[in-house]
Structure formats: C-alpha cells, structure tokens
Amino acid sequence: MTRKTFVSRVLLVIIGIFLVVLGIPMLILPGPGVACIAGGFYCIARGLGLVKAHRRSAETRRAPEGLPGSQDQPPQLP
C-alpha cells in the first residue's frame, strides 16, 4: 500500500466518522440525518476496504444452473 493510498483511506474513515457524528443530532433536529449517517457508514466502509471486497465477491458469484440468470442470455418472457 502506497502512502497516498493509506492517507486517502484514513481520510475517508475520518470523514465517515464526522458524517455519522454530524447525522446523529440531525435525527432530532431538522436536517437529512438518515442520509448523512448512511453516507458516513459508506465512507467508513470504503476506507476500510469493505466495499471493494463485497463488490468483487458479488461479481464472481453465479446463479445455480437451471435458475433464471444462470445462462448468458436474459430470460425469455412468454
């Protein structure tokens, strides 16, 4: 991991924590509290590398044979 990558990941986690802390009072006060908290959790997950790992595992997963989506072609409608 390069220094630039490390610094950007640490900054993402710090920004995420800030957004979560900022969003908690917004749940009671006027403001987009839920959206702020969700954005904060996303930043934290990106900073910790959880989003990339999940996206990679979803790309490699395939549907079992015989189920819709297991072929290369889209399912045909009647």
N, CA, C and O of each residue as an XYZ file, in Angstrom:
312
protein
N       0.849     -1.169      0.000
C       0.000      0.000      0.000
C       0.898      1.236      0.000
O       1.799      1.368      0.828
N       0.637      2.121     -0.930
C       1.438      3.335     -1.011
C       0.985      4.344      0.045
O      -0.081      4.212      0.647
N       1.811      5.328      0.244
C       1.490      6.351      1.239
C       0.238      7.122      0.853
O      -0.584      7.449      1.710
N       0.089      7.415     -0.445
C      -1.072      8.164     -0.919
C      -2.355      7.373     -0.686
O      -3.365      7.941     -0.270
N      -2.323      6.081     -0.948
C      -3.486      5.236     -0.731
C      -3.832      5.175      0.748
O      -5.003      5.252      1.119
N      -2.821      5.036      1.590
C      -3.046      4.966      3.028
C      -3.674      6.250      3.554
O      -4.615      6.213      4.347
N      -3.146      7.381      3.107
C      -3.671      8.676      3.568
C      -5.102      8.861      3.101
O      -5.938      9.341      3.866
N      -5.404      8.494      1.865
C      -6.775      8.667      1.376
C      -7.745      7.758      2.119
O      -8.885      8.148      2.370
N      -7.312      6.557      2.474
C      -8.192      5.659      3.220
C      -8.438      6.171      4.633
O      -9.557      6.084      5.140
N      -7.400      6.702      5.270
C      -7.567      7.262      6.613
C      -8.485      8.476      6.565
O      -9.329      8.646      7.444
N      -8.331      9.322      5.550
C      -9.213     10.484      5.412
C     -10.656     10.065      5.187
O     -11.567     10.698      5.720
N     -10.885      9.012      4.412
C     -12.249      8.528      4.207
C     -12.878      8.068      5.518
O     -14.049      8.344      5.777
N     -12.110      7.372      6.340
C     -12.646      6.920      7.627
C     -12.939      8.115      8.533
O     -13.960      8.132      9.219
N     -12.060      9.106      8.542
C     -12.271     10.296      9.373
C     -13.503     11.062      8.898
O     -14.313     11.496      9.717
N     -13.652     11.230      7.596
C     -14.834     11.910      7.053
C     -16.099     11.121      7.392
O     -17.127     11.709      7.728
N     -16.026      9.808      7.305
C     -17.182      8.978      7.628
C     -17.596      9.113      9.078
O     -18.784      9.224      9.383
N     -16.617      9.105      9.977
C     -16.935      9.277     11.398
C     -17.549     10.650     11.646
O     -18.497     10.782     12.420
N     -17.006     11.670     10.990
C     -17.551     13.017     11.116
C     -18.999     13.069     10.634
O     -19.844     13.687     11.282
N     -19.294     12.426      9.505
C     -20.660     12.439      8.986
C     -21.623     11.703      9.907
O     -22.757     12.145     10.093
N     -21.194     10.600     10.480
C     -22.064      9.865     11.409
C     -22.344     10.703     12.650
O     -23.488     10.792     13.097
N     -21.295     11.321     13.208
C     -21.480     12.152     14.395
C     -22.344     13.368     14.070
O     -23.157     13.782     14.896
N     -22.186     13.931     12.908
C     -22.997     15.070     12.490
C     -24.443     14.658     12.236
O     -25.358     15.447     12.475
N     -24.661     13.444     11.759
C     -26.010     12.999     11.431
C     -26.841     12.612     12.629
O     -28.069     12.646     12.551
N     -26.218     12.244     13.743
C     -26.983     11.825     14.924
C     -27.876     12.949     15.458
O     -29.059     12.704     15.695
N     -27.368     14.166     15.657
C     -28.301     15.215     16.102
C     -29.327     15.600     15.039
O     -30.402     16.105     15.360
N     -28.991     15.359     13.771
C     -29.942     15.681     12.706
C     -31.150     14.750     12.711
O     -32.148     15.036     12.049
N     -31.078     13.652     13.439
C     -32.253     12.784     13.554
C     -33.358     13.480     14.337
O     -34.541     13.248     14.090
N     -32.968     14.338     15.285
C     -33.948     15.062     16.092
C     -34.163     16.461     15.519
O     -35.300     16.912     15.379
N     -33.072     17.140     15.189
C     -33.148     18.482     14.621
C     -33.460     18.392     13.127
O     -33.320     17.327     12.526
N     -33.878     19.500     12.533
C     -34.156     19.460     11.092
C     -32.885     19.213     10.286
O     -31.848     19.834     10.521
N     -32.988     18.323      9.361
C     -31.850     18.004      8.507
C     -31.910     16.566      8.045
O     -32.669     15.765      8.590
N     -31.119     16.236      7.050
C     -31.132     14.874      6.499
C     -30.265     13.916      7.327
O     -29.196     13.500      6.881
N     -30.725     13.575      8.521
C     -29.935     12.765      9.432
C     -29.662     11.371      8.926
O     -28.528     10.899      8.999
N     -30.681     10.699      8.412
C     -30.509      9.316      7.952
C     -29.567      9.268      6.755
O     -28.717      8.382      6.669
N     -29.713     10.204      5.840
C     -28.844     10.236      4.661
C     -27.397     10.542      5.058
O     -26.463      9.988      4.479
N     -27.219     11.407      6.026
C     -25.872     11.758      6.489
C     -25.211     10.554      7.164
O     -24.031     10.289      6.939
N     -25.958      9.835      7.979
C     -25.415      8.656      8.649
C     -25.100      7.562      7.636
O     -24.064      6.905      7.729
N     -25.994      7.366      6.667
C     -25.745      6.351      5.639
C     -24.498      6.696      4.823
O     -23.690      5.820      4.514
N     -24.349      7.967      4.479
C     -23.143      8.391      3.758
C     -21.891      8.207      4.588
O     -20.836      7.853      4.061
N     -22.001      8.445      5.874
C     -20.863      8.250      6.762
C     -20.453      6.793      6.860
O     -19.265      6.473      6.839
N     -21.444      5.902      6.968
C     -21.126      4.473      7.011
C     -20.527      4.000      5.687
O     -19.655      3.131      5.674
N     -20.991      4.568      4.578
C     -20.413      4.202      3.284
C     -18.952      4.651      3.198
O     -18.099      3.907      2.713
N     -18.670      5.851      3.662
C     -17.278      6.335      3.651
C     -16.388      5.470      4.532
O     -15.254      5.164      4.165
N     -16.901      5.078      5.693
C     -16.116      4.225      6.582
C     -15.861      2.872      5.922
O     -14.747      2.350      5.980
N     -16.887      2.308      5.297
C     -16.723      1.011      4.633
C     -15.745      1.113      3.467
O     -14.942      0.202      3.264
N     -15.792      2.194      2.699
C     -14.835      2.389      1.602
C     -13.422      2.519      2.139
O     -12.483      1.959      1.572
N     -13.268      3.255      3.227
C     -11.950      3.461      3.807
C     -11.346      2.177      4.358
O     -10.130      1.993      4.318
N     -12.180      1.302      4.866
C     -11.688      0.042      5.408
C     -11.566     -1.044      4.350
O     -11.072     -2.135      4.636
N     -12.009     -0.759      3.138
C     -11.886     -1.719      2.052
C     -12.991     -2.751      2.010
O     -12.848     -3.766      1.329
N     -14.084     -2.530      2.710
C     -15.170     -3.497      2.736
C     -16.023     -3.451      1.474
O     -16.575     -4.473      1.066
N     -16.138     -2.296      0.859
C     -16.976     -2.156     -0.327
C     -16.349     -2.880     -1.507
O     -17.049     -3.569     -2.249
N     -15.067     -2.739     -1.689
C     -14.396     -3.381     -2.812
C     -14.467     -4.897     -2.680
O     -14.696     -5.591     -3.670
N     -14.277     -5.416     -1.481
C     -14.319     -6.856     -1.272
C     -15.710     -7.395     -1.543
O     -15.853     -8.469     -2.129
N     -16.735     -6.673     -1.129
C     -18.098     -7.127     -1.361
C     -18.438     -7.077     -2.841
O     -19.072     -7.997     -3.359
N     -18.028     -6.019     -3.530
C     -18.310     -5.894     -4.953
C     -17.618     -7.002     -5.738
O     -18.197     -7.558     -6.671
N     -16.396     -7.323     -5.367
C     -15.650     -8.369     -6.051
C     -16.314     -9.731     -5.838
O     -16.388    -10.523     -6.777
N     -16.796    -10.020     -4.633
C     -17.426    -11.316     -4.391
C     -18.766    -11.399     -5.104
O     -19.165    -12.488     -5.517
N     -19.470    -10.294     -5.263
C     -20.744    -10.317     -5.976
C     -20.527    -10.545     -7.472
O     -21.365    -11.168     -8.124
N     -19.427    -10.055     -8.022
C     -19.151    -10.246     -9.438
C     -18.786    -11.694     -9.750
O     -19.108    -12.195    -10.827
N     -18.121    -12.365     -8.824
C     -17.683    -13.732     -9.092
C     -18.763    -14.764     -8.797
O     -18.663    -15.904     -9.252
N     -19.793    -14.386     -8.044
C     -20.869    -15.306     -7.728
C     -21.746    -15.541     -8.946
O     -21.993    -14.611     -9.714
N     -22.211    -16.741     -9.134
C     -23.097    -17.059    -10.248
C     -24.333    -17.748     -9.721
O     -24.315    -18.347     -8.647
N     -25.406    -17.659    -10.485
C     -26.645    -18.340    -10.122
C     -26.493    -19.833    -10.405
O     -25.828    -20.210    -11.370
N     -27.100    -20.689     -9.577
C     -27.041    -22.130     -9.848
C     -27.689    -22.470    -11.179
O     -28.551    -21.735    -11.663
N     -27.280    -23.573    -11.765
C     -27.820    -23.997    -13.058
C     -29.330    -24.215    -12.947
O     -29.822    -24.714    -11.934
N     -30.045    -23.841    -13.984
C     -31.485    -24.045    -14.035
C     -32.293    -22.880    -13.503
O     -33.513    -22.860    -13.664
N     -31.643    -21.900    -12.867
C     -32.357    -20.744    -12.362
C     -32.244    -19.605    -13.370
O     -31.278    -19.544    -14.131
N     -33.227    -18.699    -13.381
C     -33.114    -17.544    -14.275
C     -31.854    -16.750    -13.959
O     -31.528    -16.523    -12.794
N     -31.167    -16.339    -14.981
C     -29.938    -15.584    -14.818
C     -28.699    -16.445    -14.848
O     -27.587    -15.918    -14.807
N     -28.856    -17.770    -14.920
C     -27.684    -18.639    -14.937
C     -27.142    -18.786    -16.361
O     -25.997    -19.204    -16.536
N     -27.934    -18.454    -17.375
C     -27.457    -18.506    -18.756
C     -26.867    -17.147    -19.128
O     -27.030    -16.151    -18.422
N     -26.178    -17.153    -20.260
C     -25.601    -15.905    -20.724
C     -26.647    -14.976    -21.326
O     -26.425    -13.768    -21.417
N     -27.786    -15.529    -21.737
C     -28.844    -14.723    -22.344
C     -29.880    -14.380    -21.290
O     -30.068    -15.134    -20.335
N     -30.551    -13.252    -21.451
C     -31.607    -12.895    -20.493
C     -32.786    -13.860    -20.629
O     -33.004    -14.407    -21.711
N     -33.557    -14.082    -19.548
C     -34.680    -15.000    -19.631
C     -35.739    -14.478    -20.594
O     -35.961    -13.271    -20.684
N     -36.383    -15.377    -21.305
C     -37.416    -15.013    -22.274
C     -38.764    -14.940    -21.581
O     -39.104    -15.811    -20.779
N     -39.528    -13.908    -21.888
C     -40.869    -13.766    -21.332
C     -41.870    -14.454    -22.236
O     -41.684    -14.456    -23.453
N     -42.944    -15.050    -21.678
C     -43.945    -15.722    -22.527
C     -44.766    -14.759    -23.335
O     -45.642    -15.178    -24.091
